[in-house]
Amino acid sequence: MKPVCDTRLAQTFHVSLDRPDDFEGWRDAARGMIRAGVLPDRIVWETPADQRMDLFAQVSRHSPPPLPDAPPPRTSRNFLQLAQSVILHSDSERFSLLYRVLWRLQSHSRLMEDRADADVRLMEDLARQVRRDIHKMRAFVRFRCVENEDGEHYVAWFEPEHHILRANGGFFVRRFAAMRWSILTPRASLHWDGDTLHEGPPASRADAPSGDPVEALWRGYYAAIFNPSRLKVGAMLKEMPRRYWKNLPEAALIPELIAGAQAREAQMVQAGAQETGERPQSLEAIGAAILACRRCAIGCNGTRAVMGEGPETSALMIVGEQPGDIEEREGRPFLGPAGQVLRAHLERAGIPIGQTYVTNAVKHFKFENRGKQRLHHNPAAREIDTCRWWLDSERALVRPRLVLALGASAARGLLGRTVSVQQVRGAAHRLDDGSELWITTHPSYLLRLDGEGREAEEARFSDDLHKIASRLSELSKPAAGSHA
Ligand code: URA
């Protein structure tokens, strides 16, 4: 750093940023100030929301010229990455902190690696709080449906602690691309019309609707899956802090559910875990509600839920395990490699996929990141059990005569217990609503085999599908003695 001339030492510079999360504005101004040799304590950073004036300071609102021969400012990838999160924090000193660290980086290029440094630690701390707030917003935004002249519009009210709304916009667009929605907050609002994301002014809680059928559904669902025998109040409060409760429809039930937990536990042991919530009345309602479902860890992983598809009058329902990488991206079941195998076998067996309802036991994609790839992970039994509510709701509406479960997870989603596929395949089982359940292997199992093993398993799979095809045609014949 070059010596600083006296006038710059005495002057205070005001930098006005366009927005509280204006990273680019801060970065450009900070570069200019570094090149001009302006000391960290000589800058006042302002945003439209916090205009401040030090009346007694010698104030300049013009950028100072660079020092002669000033080198380009030095920075590090690590600093820039962290700075983009820190800038979203609501701490009014964040801009000064960032400039101070940038200033120090000019003479200490490895500063960011010094985890004991107070400034670096403070940056990491602020970034962590911002990340947590981003996560909470993703988990706790609840949309309420309102009808306007253009149809359904989903509106949510949320109170973030930091300036994270714009940074989170892309997530909500990807996740709820097919809905028209608005997220209102005390700082600003975001509006998605299915095509473009617009920003709007701050809102108040009263601008958001409070309560609608989707909410009733949520409550019913939450009450149904709330498992008192697993209740750990401390852990629950950590994940779902009380400050978010006021905007969560299901939170109204929490005190009551905790209070009644012991009684319910005894009841559940006696009667089995009974679903008590009201079921959605249409496949569209299920499709909308699963998008917002965060009842298990998979639902909270930021992926899009994939709804079943096919005619509501289908005699056959095929149930897979969960959407894979391609299905999650496309928002439709069975499009990837396992889907191709399934479709080819269905065609050979004469089962028209266009007359079949195809869905999954679990609606979100569970995976592990491996480099750029998302590697499939089997859902846990409790995750399948949690998602069963949605599968049962689809069955209640489609009312298929025959259900085909592909693999052990699908079988568990339908039976509520784990079975050995090899032992139960090839024969009909009865489901509680009177429909027939057939179970076979998952097509992804075939993809993992090769050589003779693959040929043998493909033949068994094909056999199972042919049996189902002929059972379906039997079921479609009018029963003896019945009249058309
Ligand atoms: N595997 C499944 O079980 N379901 C899909 O939708 C895709 C692959």
Residues whose N, C-alpha, C, O or C-beta is under 5 A from the ligand:
A	BS01	URA	G320 E321 Q322 P323 G324 E327 P333 F334 A338 N360
